[in-house]
Amino acid sequence: MEIDKQLKEWMELYYDRLCYVAYSYVRDRSRAEDAVQEAFVNAYLKVRQLKDKDRPYPWLVRIVINQCLNTIRNHKREKLAGHVPERSIASTEDVYMERSRDREVYAGIMSLEAKFRMPIILYYFEDMSVKEMAYALGIGEGAAKTRLARGRKQLENLLRRGDSDECGESYSSGKTGLSPR
Amino acid sequence: MNVESRIRQAKPAYLRANSDQAAEAVWDKLQQRETALVQKRSRISRVSIAVAAAAAVIICLIGSGFVSPIMASALKQLPLIGGLFGQAGDAGLQTVAEQGMIQNVNTSVTHNGVTFTISDMMYDGTRISMVLTRETSDGNNPPLKKWVDKSTDTYIAALKKGETPSDVIEVRANGEKLAVSRHLASDIMHHNSSILTIQPDVGVTGSSSFDLPEQFEFEVKIQDATINQEFKLGFPVTKTTNQYIVLASEKAKSHGDYDMSISKLEMTEATMQMEVRLDFKAGQEMEAIGDHLGYDVLNERGELATLLGGSSAEGTDEKSYVNVLLFEPFKELPKTLFVKPYVQENKEKVYIKELEFTLSVQ
């Protein structure tokens, strides 16, 4: 298939999914969309580097994540140079929160460090195998498995603490910063 | 419910984007990126100060991007003494022009009152440079930029409609389409001639050098959207270089999460091209790091090589990244080359000492 048609098809199939992956990294919807659009441009320019043509999604996720890292890095640089006002890169409200059927768990996942959060999102939400997830994150399979297990463990601990706090106390006021279910 | 089941249940429904707007934004960004790449990479023409006065006026005016209608008419009457390579080419092209190592091709094709001509060309194994001229039968000979802009806009518009347009410029060697990058010297595009340089697309070929025989049949296919016409110009090409030196670093050097090596530094009379390989322990930061590295190359006298352009691409093994830099060759063959990688911080070059290389030429 010609690259132009291919790109169009990928956009139809994956654009919304990739926007979510980007969002979970940069935590800002317009920056996430911008990162995904830049990623599609990169995919277009580098399409011959795609090895598994039957399953392009992990390759696209990898490009999106690299783009997000660039976005975050540039944002920090701009902040240091004083070009943008001092504020967190993350939005205060998660636009996907209300679209989750288990907001407590969702909030817990989003409160994890990115290196533990992303394996969970890619493995459980995006149905990627450990191998694909490792490739997308640019890490070894062993490291991917370890991060996934540690992220899950941290989440369990958060939820357990949440349960013990549940007598009249909401997550948002607690240690974890979780929102109530 | 166990934690894994709860995680799966927590997956949010995706927000639906407006797909037309998203596609439009991607094509716009693609167009911007291609324009930026052309501007970044095509500063291959450099204004010579050691030229005949008439030609110097032509080049300086065109190089400044300002040509008044009256002056444009006057400029057309003046011949470009010694050809475009000698007058407006980079130092390498000027050298091969002086040494008589350019091939006089002089092939033309005319359709609907428009003639494309390729006059001089040079192939040294790393790049194919040629003088491209577009003339119109009414004698107006509009600036080359008009054809480039119109054809690029048409190409992008076709992409937006989901069509598969032909490349504005496509090249073939012995009938095989080549994966290449194409650069038109923007400094002189305001006139109806410019220098077109073709180089391997390292992102596709994995190498900064052409894998071509010493002699081959070359074809340049040009789309002209102003008259909706395709032009095919063919001619034989012979590699012409008396000097071909290839250097490489003996071993890789480490910095942070990656190793750097100079896989190839080629020197011909026309070109000095360096291919740098970065091997990462993990692929995560590859592109972010690879795209932000710069390189100074100095000779034993401390003279800095002038950078003409560059490109970068992911390597073939998913954990490597390749930077390709094209420099003007030094006036005299150096004895030693010093390669100093750096990152730019607040407009200052911060050199990475542990990645510096010294290459002995003789």
Interface residues (C-beta under 8 A of the other chain):
Chain A: E2 D4 K5 L7 K8 M11 E12 Y15 D16 R17 C19 Y20 R29 E33 Q37 E38 F40 V41 Y44 L45 K46 R48 Q49 R62 I65 N66 L69 N70 R73 A81 V95 Y96 M97 R99 S100 R101 D102 R103 V105 Y106 I109 I120 Y124 F125 Y135 L137 G138 I139 G140 A143 R152 L155 E156 L159
Chain B: V3 E4 R6 I7 R8 Q9 A10 K11 P12 A13 Y14 L15 R16 A17 S19 A22 A23 A25 V26 K29 L30 R33 L159 G162 E163 T164 P165 A179 G203 V204 F280 A282 G283 Q284 E285 M286 E287 A288 A313 E314 E318 N346
